[in-house]
Amino acid sequence: QVHLIESGGGLVQAGGSLRLSCAARSGRPLSGFDIAWFRQAPGKERDLVASMTYSSRTYYAGSVQGRFTISTTSARTTVYLQMNSLKPEDTAVYYCAVKRPASSDYDNWGQGTQVTVSS
């Protein structure tokens, strides 16, 4: 079990930027895990935003491609989601999650951090 803590959410105007951070509460490196950022807007399902495999292969949802970047520190102790050119439709609670590569589902989740983009 990995307890994750997110930070960095807040209120920003459209066109602005935010950087979300995620780390294990114990401070352990997240090496050997697939890592992802999800988001859930009110009344909608939780959607995958960006992910990075244990081998650092990345994936982005089409709606954020070119605007968001997932990255980690070299020791993989912190995972970031850099969000640029934010739009009101990016407003959601953002969650960090990890899983072992052999698992099909993400099974370790953070508590979420609110991102609100005003028009």
Summary of the structure (lengths in Angstrom):
residues: 119
radius of gyration: 13.4
end to end distance: 38.9
largest distance: 41.3
contacts: 346
relative contact order: 0.32
helix: 3%
strand: 50%
